Amino acid sequence: IRDVLIGAQPVGWMQSKWPLIAVLVGVALAFIFRKKLQYLRKTFFLFDAIGLGVFAIGGLEKALSYNIDPIYAIMCAMITGTMGGLLRDVLCNDVPLIFRKEIYATAALVGASLYLSLDMLGLDSQINSITSILVVIAVRILAVRYKLGLPKIKID
């Protein structure tokens, strides 16, 4: 979705067969070991938090490399970080995390904003990326651990 929005053609995952192969292998393994996977919920949560951070900051960096305005690049970070999880949840017939009270997309926005702030300060890009990814992961884990969420808006 991000690549379509920023005009990156062809979209990233279509430039190589390896992302498709990785997904197909993952699906096959999940099918084969589906009963054992139910015991790994905490592990999946951790990997989901890591994925959110890595994809959000990677999406931000790609948007910036296409000279997208930083505000829109932050939005690209959120889209990149959250859309995979949204699709996963929809395909599993679950309510997507992004539509729950949990802090999910906000963690991606915090990390992307931190990245831009550190970049303005001239921090080394690798240190900046790692720091921002770790902040996304920490925000996500702390939000779940302490049951933090955004307030719900009631619409009458």
Disulfide bonds with the S-S distance in Angstrom:
none
